[in-house]
Amino acid sequence: MATVIPSAVLLLAICLFCICRRKTRQKGRNDRNDISLLLNGKETSNDGDGRERIGHGGVGGDENTLFLFHLDTIVACTNNFSEENKLGEGGYGPVYKGNLQDGKMVAVKRLLRSSGQGVEEFKNEIMLIAKLQHRNLVKLLGCCLERQEKLLVYEYMPNKSLDKILFDPEKRLQLDWMKRFNIIMGITKGLLYLHEDSRLRIIHRDLKAGNILLDNDLNPKISDFGTARLFGQDETQANTTIIVGTYGYMSPEYVLHGHISVKSDIYSFGVLLLEIISGRKNNERLPSEESQGLVEYAWHLWSDGRPIELMDQSLGETCPRNQVLRCIHIGLLCVQADATNRPHISSVVAMLGNDSLSLSMPMPPLMVYGDRNITRSDISINYTEGNSVNEVSISAIHGR
């Protein structure tokens, strides 16, 4: 009798283990099938190389094929998520470089179990990204949802993210003005697609230098749609009580009141534009003691009639002064306190691409005047043919 009870307990434990393991495997298969059905209403087809092929309603054959990768394949290609393969760390988890069996290099985003993103949100993110196709958006190749792992597989960007180059004193020397302007234009075209040209209207909500990836030729691609918000075609804004994003890039109405709109991304773009021009982080300690950050520093230089001093000194004297000043002007238009005053991305693209278009006068960003209302009569601006385009003279703003 003494030996029967332990044996029975052991047998019961084995049975429970087998049942739990079977349920886990079945759940993994169900989750993979759910992703497939969400994307195109079809079951997957096995390619026999550690991944399963599904389409996602696009055009162009293999260019629009999404793969469901097996976990063993991801573990092998990243060398078991080794530190040597680690490319960086995002808000939702680390990113690793991987080398697939066919020699293709990929970037694998491993979502942390503590990231707060559940299986349903993960599926929705995949469905969202898979339907976005643009040269200035990073391409999703596939995903893996297995053994409690949630993994996204993207095309590999050899030059990593913009912040790794832009904010490095030595590496940013490879970013002359023409390369920086090309990056600016690429970002605006990607945003234009998200906001206006795709069949979905997407608010990114975390546009920043760390989420701009660069290919071999330093062409930019917007990445990381983990916090993106899908809007209906007739929807222009929404409210939320959950604030996600990166401090310094988030618009004041989003931080203070939870208001989300395309103008939230425009504010983030304005901050990013000023960073690209200056080579400075938005939270970097700046020369002016009065300034609390890059946006306010840029405004102080503008209001003092010295906006060109914002330009990264490493760009040198050969940099086209007029174009730099115009970009500073556009950046300040994008970070205006009142969201309704900020331009739409289509207007930004037009202003950057056509120097003959006149620009409106920017109003101060929120941090400059706090609770005090400043009107356009507080500011005077003068353009003259003899001066460089966008040479400005702005009266000092004094507290009343």
C-alpha positions as CSV (number, residue, x, y, z in Angstrom):
1,M,0.0,0.0,0.0
2,A,2.9,2.3,0.8
3,T,4.3,2.0,-2.7
4,V,1.0,2.2,-4.5
5,I,0.2,5.8,-3.4
6,P,3.5,7.4,-4.6
7,S,3.1,5.5,-7.9
8,A,-0.4,6.7,-8.3
9,V,0.7,10.3,-7.6
10,L,3.6,10.0,-10.1
11,L,1.2,8.6,-12.8
12,L,-1.2,11.4,-12.2
13,A,1.5,14.0,-12.4
14,I,2.7,12.5,-15.7
15,C,-0.8,12.6,-17.1
16,L,-1.3,16.2,-16.1
17,F,2.0,17.1,-17.7
18,C,1.0,15.4,-21.0
19,I,-2.4,17.1,-21.0
20,C,-0.9,20.6,-20.3
21,R,1.8,20.0,-23.0
22,R,-0.8,18.9,-25.5
23,K,-3.0,22.0,-24.8
24,T,0.0,24.3,-25.1
25,R,0.9,22.8,-28.5
26,Q,-2.7,23.0,-29.6
27,K,-2.9,26.6,-28.5
28,G,0.3,27.4,-30.5
29,R,-1.2,25.8,-33.6
30,N,-4.5,27.7,-33.0
31,D,-2.7,31.0,-32.6
32,R,-0.7,30.4,-35.8
33,N,-3.9,29.5,-37.7
34,D,-5.6,32.6,-36.2
35,I,-2.9,34.8,-37.6
36,S,-3.2,33.2,-41.0
37,L,-7.0,33.5,-41.0
38,L,-6.8,37.2,-39.9
39,L,-4.5,38.0,-42.8
40,N,-6.1,36.1,-45.7
41,G,-8.7,33.6,-44.5
42,K,-6.5,30.6,-45.5
43,E,-4.5,28.0,-43.7
44,T,-0.7,28.1,-44.0
45,S,1.4,26.1,-46.5
46,N,4.6,24.6,-45.2
47,D,7.8,25.4,-47.2
48,G,9.8,22.7,-45.4
49,D,12.5,25.1,-44.2
50,G,11.2,26.0,-40.8
51,R,8.6,28.5,-41.9
52,E,5.1,28.5,-43.3
53,R,4.0,30.7,-46.2
54,I,0.9,32.8,-46.1
55,G,-0.3,35.8,-48.2
56,H,-1.8,39.0,-46.9
57,G,-3.9,40.5,-49.6
58,G,-1.2,42.5,-51.3
59,V,0.1,42.4,-54.9
60,G,3.4,41.4,-56.3
61,G,3.9,37.7,-55.5
62,D,6.7,36.9,-53.1
63,E,7.1,40.6,-52.3
64,N,3.9,40.4,-50.3
65,T,4.4,36.9,-48.7
66,L,4.4,36.7,-45.0
67,F,6.0,33.8,-43.2
68,L,5.1,32.1,-39.9
69,F,8.5,31.0,-38.6
70,H,9.0,28.0,-36.3
71,L,10.7,28.9,-33.0
72,D,13.5,26.5,-33.6
73,T,14.4,28.3,-36.8
74,I,14.5,31.7,-35.0
75,V,16.6,30.3,-32.2
76,A,19.1,28.8,-34.7
77,C,19.4,32.0,-36.9
78,T,20.0,34.2,-33.8
79,N,22.4,31.8,-32.2
80,N,19.9,31.3,-29.3
81,F,19.4,35.1,-28.9
82,S,23.0,35.6,-28.1
83,E,24.4,38.9,-26.9
84,E,26.7,39.0,-30.0
85,N,23.6,39.1,-32.2
86,K,21.8,41.8,-30.2
87,L,21.2,44.9,-32.2
88,G,19.5,47.0,-29.6
89,E,16.7,47.2,-27.0
90,G,13.3,48.8,-27.7
91,G,10.4,49.6,-25.4
92,Y,8.8,46.1,-25.9
93,G,12.0,44.1,-26.0
94,P,15.4,43.4,-27.6
95,V,16.1,43.1,-31.3
96,Y,18.5,40.5,-32.7
97,K,20.3,40.0,-36.0
98,G,19.6,36.6,-37.6
99,N,20.9,34.6,-40.5
100,L,18.3,32.3,-42.1
101,Q,19.2,29.0,-43.8
102,D,19.0,30.6,-47.2
103,G,21.6,33.2,-46.2
104,K,19.1,36.1,-45.8
105,M,19.8,38.5,-43.0
106,V,16.9,39.4,-40.8
107,A,16.1,41.4,-37.6
108,V,14.1,39.6,-34.9
109,K,12.2,41.6,-32.4
110,R,11.6,39.5,-29.3
111,L,8.7,40.9,-27.3
112,L,9.1,40.7,-23.5
113,R,6.5,38.7,-21.7
114,S,6.2,41.7,-19.3
115,S,5.7,44.2,-22.2
116,G,2.0,44.3,-21.7
117,Q,1.2,43.3,-25.2
118,G,-1.0,40.2,-25.2
119,V,-1.6,37.6,-27.9
120,E,-4.6,39.5,-29.4
121,E,-2.7,42.8,-29.6
122,F,0.2,40.9,-31.2
123,K,-2.0,39.4,-33.8
124,N,-3.6,42.8,-34.5
125,E,-0.1,44.4,-34.9
126,I,0.9,41.8,-37.4
127,M,-2.3,42.3,-39.4
128,L,-1.7,46.0,-39.4
129,I,2.0,46.0,-40.4
130,A,1.5,43.2,-43.0
131,K,-0.9,45.3,-45.0
132,L,1.5,48.3,-45.2
133,Q,3.8,48.4,-48.2
134,H,6.1,51.4,-48.8
135,R,9.7,51.9,-49.5
136,N,10.1,54.1,-46.5
137,L,8.5,51.7,-44.0
138,V,10.5,48.7,-42.7
139,K,9.2,45.5,-44.2
140,L,7.7,42.7,-42.0
141,L,8.8,39.3,-43.3
142,G,7.0,37.2,-40.7
143,C,6.4,36.3,-37.1
144,C,6.5,33.5,-34.6
145,L,4.0,32.7,-31.9
146,E,5.1,29.6,-30.1
147,R,5.9,28.4,-26.6
148,Q,4.9,31.7,-25.1
149,E,7.3,33.5,-27.4
150,K,6.1,36.4,-29.5
151,L,8.6,37.3,-32.3
152,L,8.5,39.7,-35.2
153,V,10.9,39.1,-38.2
154,Y,11.8,42.2,-40.2
155,E,14.1,43.0,-43.1
156,Y,17.6,43.7,-41.8
157,M,18.9,47.2,-41.9
158,P,22.8,47.2,-42.0
159,N,23.1,50.8,-40.8
160,K,20.8,50.2,-37.8
161,S,18.9,53.2,-36.5
162,L,19.4,56.9,-37.2
163,D,20.2,57.7,-33.5
164,K,23.2,55.4,-33.6
165,I,24.8,57.6,-36.3
166,L,23.2,61.1,-35.7
167,F,24.1,61.4,-32.1
168,D,27.6,59.9,-32.4
169,P,30.3,62.7,-32.7
170,E,32.4,60.7,-35.2
171,K,29.7,58.6,-37.1
172,R,27.6,61.6,-37.8
173,L,30.3,63.0,-40.0
174,Q,29.1,60.6,-42.7
175,L,25.8,62.5,-42.7
176,D,26.4,65.5,-44.9
177,W,23.5,67.8,-45.5
178,M,22.3,66.1,-48.7
179,K,22.1,62.8,-46.9
180,R,20.3,64.4,-44.0
181,F,17.8,66.1,-46.3
182,N,17.3,62.8,-48.1
183,I,16.5,61.2,-44.7
184,I,14.1,64.0,-43.9
185,M,12.3,63.6,-47.2
186,G,12.1,59.8,-46.8
187,I,10.5,60.1,-43.4
188,T,7.9,62.6,-44.7
189,K,7.0,60.2,-47.6
190,G,6.6,57.3,-45.1
191,L,4.4,59.4,-42.9
192,L,2.4,60.6,-45.9
193,Y,1.6,57.0,-46.8
194,L,0.6,56.2,-43.2
195,H,-1.6,59.3,-42.8
196,E,-3.1,59.8,-46.2
197,D,-2.1,57.4,-49.0
198,S,-2.6,53.9,-47.6
199,R,-6.0,52.2,-47.4
200,L,-5.6,52.4,-43.6
201,R,-5.0,55.6,-41.6
202,I,-2.2,55.0,-39.1
203,I,-1.0,57.2,-36.3
204,H,2.5,55.9,-35.4
205,R,2.7,57.5,-31.9
206,D,6.4,56.8,-31.4
207,L,8.2,58.5,-34.2
208,K,11.8,59.2,-33.1
209,A,15.4,58.8,-34.3
210,G,15.6,55.3,-32.7
211,N,12.7,54.1,-34.9
212,I,14.1,55.3,-38.2
213,L,16.2,52.5,-39.7
214,L,18.8,53.1,-42.4
215,D,19.6,50.8,-45.3
216,N,22.9,50.4,-47.2
217,D,22.4,53.7,-48.9
218,L,21.2,55.5,-45.7
219,N,17.7,55.6,-47.0
220,P,15.3,55.8,-44.1
221,K,12.5,53.4,-43.1
222,I,10.0,54.0,-40.3
223,S,9.9,51.0,-37.9
224,D,8.3,49.8,-34.7
225,F,4.5,49.9,-35.0
226,G,3.9,48.4,-31.5
227,T,2.1,51.5,-30.3
228,A,0.5,52.5,-33.6
229,R,-3.2,53.4,-33.7
230,L,-5.5,52.6,-36.5
231,F,-8.0,55.2,-37.5
232,G,-11.1,54.9,-39.7
233,Q,-11.0,56.9,-43.0
234,D,-13.5,59.5,-41.5
235,E,-11.9,59.5,-38.1
236,T,-9.6,62.5,-37.3
237,Q,-8.9,62.2,-33.6
238,A,-9.4,60.0,-30.5
239,N,-8.8,60.1,-26.8
240,T,-6.9,57.7,-24.6
241,T,-6.1,57.3,-20.9
242,I,-3.0,55.2,-21.7
243,I,-0.1,57.4,-22.8
244,V,2.6,55.5,-24.7
245,G,5.6,56.9,-26.6
246,T,8.9,58.6,-25.8
247,Y,9.2,61.7,-23.7
248,G,10.4,64.6,-25.7
249,Y,8.7,63.5,-28.9
250,M,5.1,63.4,-27.6
251,S,2.9,66.3,-28.4
252,P,1.6,68.4,-25.4
253,E,-2.1,67.7,-26.1
254,Y,-1.3,64.0,-26.1
255,V,0.7,64.1,-22.8
256,L,-1.7,66.4,-21.0
257,H,-5.1,65.3,-22.3
258,G,-4.7,62.0,-24.1
259,H,-5.7,63.5,-27.5
260,I,-4.5,61.5,-30.5
261,S,-4.5,62.7,-34.1
262,V,-2.3,62.9,-37.1
263,K,-1.0,66.2,-35.6
264,S,0.5,64.1,-32.8
265,D,2.8,62.5,-35.3
266,I,3.5,65.9,-36.9
267,Y,4.8,67.2,-33.6
268,S,7.1,64.2,-33.2
269,F,8.3,64.7,-36.8
270,G,9.1,68.4,-36.0
271,V,11.2,67.4,-33.0
272,L,13.0,64.8,-35.2
273,L,13.6,67.3,-37.9
274,L,15.2,69.7,-35.4
275,E,17.4,66.8,-34.2
276,I,18.5,66.0,-37.7
277,I,19.4,69.6,-38.4
278,S,21.3,70.1,-35.1
279,G,22.7,66.7,-34.5
280,R,21.5,67.1,-30.9
281,K,19.1,64.9,-28.8
282,N,15.9,66.7,-27.8
283,N,16.8,66.3,-24.1
284,E,20.4,67.2,-24.4
285,R,21.9,70.0,-22.2
286,L,22.1,73.0,-24.4
287,P,24.1,76.3,-24.4
288,S,21.2,78.5,-23.4
289,E,20.5,78.5,-19.7
290,E,16.9,79.4,-20.3
291,S,16.2,76.4,-22.5
292,Q,14.7,73.3,-21.2
293,G,15.2,71.2,-24.4
294,L,15.9,71.3,-28.1
295,V,12.5,72.6,-29.1
296,E,12.7,75.6,-26.8
297,Y,16.3,76.2,-27.7
298,A,15.4,76.3,-31.4
299,W,12.6,78.8,-30.6
300,H,14.9,81.1,-28.6
301,L,17.4,81.1,-31.6
302,W,14.5,81.8,-34.0
303,S,13.1,84.6,-31.8
304,D,16.6,86.2,-31.5
305,G,17.0,86.1,-35.2
306,R,19.8,83.6,-35.0
307,P,18.2,80.3,-36.3
308,I,21.2,79.3,-38.3
309,E,23.1,78.7,-35.1
310,L,21.0,75.6,-34.6
311,M,22.7,73.9,-37.5
312,D,25.2,71.1,-36.7
313,Q,28.7,72.7,-37.0
314,S,30.0,69.5,-38.6
315,L,28.0,70.3,-41.7
316,G,30.5,73.1,-42.5
317,E,30.3,76.3,-44.6
318,T,29.4,74.5,-47.8
319,C,26.0,73.5,-46.4
320,P,23.1,75.3,-48.3
321,R,22.1,77.9,-45.8
322,N,18.7,78.7,-47.3
323,Q,17.6,75.1,-47.3
324,V,18.7,74.6,-43.7
325,L,16.8,77.7,-42.6
326,R,13.7,76.6,-44.4
327,C,13.9,73.2,-42.7
328,I,14.2,74.9,-39.3
329,H,11.2,77.0,-40.1
330,I,9.2,73.9,-41.1
331,G,10.3,72.2,-37.9
332,L,9.0,75.0,-35.8
333,L,5.7,75.0,-37.6
334,C,5.4,71.3,-36.7
335,V,5.9,71.8,-33.0
336,Q,3.5,74.6,-32.5
337,A,1.5,74.4,-29.2
338,D,-1.9,74.4,-30.9
339,A,-2.3,71.2,-32.9
340,T,-4.7,72.9,-35.4
341,N,-1.9,75.2,-36.4
342,R,0.5,72.4,-37.3
343,P,0.6,71.5,-41.0
344,H,-0.6,68.2,-42.4
345,I,2.1,65.9,-43.7
346,S,1.0,66.5,-47.3
347,S,1.7,70.2,-46.7
348,V,5.1,69.4,-45.1
349,V,6.1,67.3,-48.2
350,A,5.1,70.2,-50.5
351,M,7.0,72.8,-48.4
352,L,10.1,70.7,-48.4
353,G,9.9,70.0,-52.1
354,N,9.1,73.5,-53.3
355,D,11.1,76.4,-52.1
356,S,8.8,78.9,-53.8
357,L,6.0,78.1,-51.5
358,S,5.6,80.7,-48.8
359,L,5.6,79.5,-45.2
360,S,3.4,80.8,-42.4
361,M,4.8,82.3,-39.3
362,P,5.3,79.8,-36.5
363,M,3.7,80.3,-33.1
364,P,5.8,79.4,-30.0
365,P,5.8,75.8,-28.7
366,L,3.9,75.2,-25.5
367,M,6.9,75.2,-23.1
368,V,7.9,78.8,-24.1
369,Y,4.8,80.6,-22.7
370,G,3.2,78.2,-20.3
371,D,-0.2,79.5,-19.3
372,R,0.2,82.9,-21.0
373,N,-1.5,83.3,-24.4
374,I,0.8,84.8,-27.1
375,T,-0.8,86.2,-30.2
376,R,0.6,86.8,-33.6
377,S,0.9,90.5,-32.7
378,D,3.6,89.6,-30.2
379,I,5.8,88.5,-33.1
380,S,7.0,90.4,-36.2
381,I,8.8,88.7,-39.1
382,N,10.5,90.2,-42.1
383,Y,11.6,88.5,-45.3
384,T,13.7,90.5,-47.7
385,E,15.0,89.5,-51.2
386,G,18.5,90.6,-50.3
387,N,18.8,88.2,-47.4
388,S,19.0,84.5,-47.5
389,V,15.6,82.8,-47.7
390,N,14.1,82.6,-44.2
391,E,16.5,85.0,-42.6
392,V,14.2,86.3,-39.9
393,S,13.9,89.2,-37.6
394,I,11.6,88.5,-34.7
395,S,10.9,90.8,-31.8
396,A,11.8,89.5,-28.4
397,I,8.8,88.1,-26.4
398,H,8.6,89.6,-23.0
399,G,6.3,88.5,-20.2
400,R,3.4,90.8,-19.5
